Amino acid sequence: MKKTLLVLLLACFICLMLSACSLLKQDAASLYKKETPLEAEIALPASIKANAVTEIKVTLHQNGEEVNNADYVHFEVWKQDGSAERVMEVADKQGNGVYSIKKTLSSDGLYYVKVHASYNDSIIMPQKQFIVGELSEGDLKYLQKDLPQQEENPEHHH
């Protein structure tokens, strides 16, 4: 008798627990904070020459709107071969979500720019590769190091 009563109580308890799970609100997902990430578009001139002043820009958006009061926007520019020192520079606010720096790059080669930006608890660090003047042999080898090698096949098939 005790076993039957215990099994019955356990079954009732399980049924109660299962029915409680079905009482969740249908809109429960809307109660959680929705992330709206910060988005950035880095813009560089089509052609960049060494020893010339170059303006590097980034446009920030969040939730489809321009970000005009970012917590911070910094640019970091460096040369692939390590010959240019990596320095973090504070961006100038231009308006319409655009921030920029003016930079004079002293030599030809492969460079990178990384933007460090924050707004409304969203932090991003997009990076973009660009070329100043002509690439050196070392830069070309660096760019080709991860490319798959093409097989040379003297046979021609139709």
N, C-alpha and C positions, 0 to 999 in steps of 0.2 A: 504494500500500500504506500509506503514511504517513497519507494522508487517511482511509482506511477505519479504520485503528487509532485515529486521533484522533476520528472520528465515533463509533466504538464506545465509547471511553473516556468521551466526553461524554454519550452515551446512558446508560451505566451510572451516571455521576455524577448525572444528572437523576433516574434511577429511585431511587437511594439517598436523594436529598434528599426526593423525594415520599414515600417510605416512612417516612422519619423524621418527617414531619409527622403521619402517622397514629398515631404512638406517643404522642401527647399523652394525658395522663390524662383520664379521663372526668370526674373531680371537680375539674378545674383551677380552675373558677370559685369553688369553696369555699375556695381558698387565698388569695383576695383579701379585704382588709378590707371588711366590710359596714358601710355607713353606717346609723346609727340617729339620725336628726335629732331635735333638741330641738323640742318642740311647746308652744305657748302658747295659752291662752284668756284674753282680756282681759274682765273683768267690770266693768260700770259700773251705778250705780243707774238705775232706769227714769226717774226725774225728778231733775234737778239744778238747784238754785237758786243764783243769784249770792250771794256773801258767806256761804255756809253751808259747813260742813266736809263734804267729800265723800271717801269712801274709794274708791280705785281699786285693783282687784285683778287679779292674773294668776296662773293656775294652770299650772305647768310639768309636762310629762310627757316621758319618753324611753323608748322601747321598751315602752310600755304601763304604765310605773311612774311614781309621783310622784317629782319631783326635789326633795329636801329640802335638799340641800347644793350649790346652784348656785355656780359660780365667782363670778358676780356677777349682780345683777338691778338695773337702774336704770330709772327712769321719766323721760320727757321729755314735758312738757305745754305746749302753746302754743295761742294763739288764731289763727284763720285770717287775721284782718286785720293780724297782726303787732304788735298793741298789748300783748300779754303776752310778756315775755321768756322765751326758751327756756332752761330750767335743768335739768340732769341731777340727779336725786335718787336716793339709794340707797334701795332698798326694805327694808321690815321683813319678816322671815321669820315667818310665822304657823304653819307646819306643814302637813302633808298636801299639799305641793307648792305652797302658796299664799304669795304675796308681795304686799305692798301699800304704798301711801302714803296719807296723808291730805292733802288739798289744799283750800284755799279759793280759789275762782275769783271774781275781783272784779267781773265784769260779764257780762251776757247775751251770747250769741253762739255761733258755731261754733268748736269746739275740736278738737284732735287730741291723742292720747296715743300715744307710741311706747315700747315696752318693749325695752330692750337686755339680753339675757340670754346667759349662756354656761355650758356644762356639758359635760364629757367631749369637748373639742375641737369642740363644736357651738355656733355662735353664731347667734342669731336676733334680728331687730328688727321684730316685727309692729307694725302701726299701726292705730288705730281712730279714727273720727270720732265726735264726740258734740256734743249741743246743751246749752247752759246757758240756762235761762229761755226767752226768745223770740228768734227770729232777726231781725236787722235787714234792711232792704231790700238792703243790700250783700251780706249773707250769702246771701239768697235768690237774688240775681243770680249770685253765685259758684257756687251749687249748680246753677243752671239753665244755665250757660254751655255745658256739653258735651252737653246734651240735644238730641235732634233736634227741629227746629221742625215743628209740625203745620201742615199746609196747611189754609187755610180754603177750603172748597168749598161754595158755596151750593146746589149741585145735590144732590138727594136721589135715590138709586137704590135700587130694590127687587130 
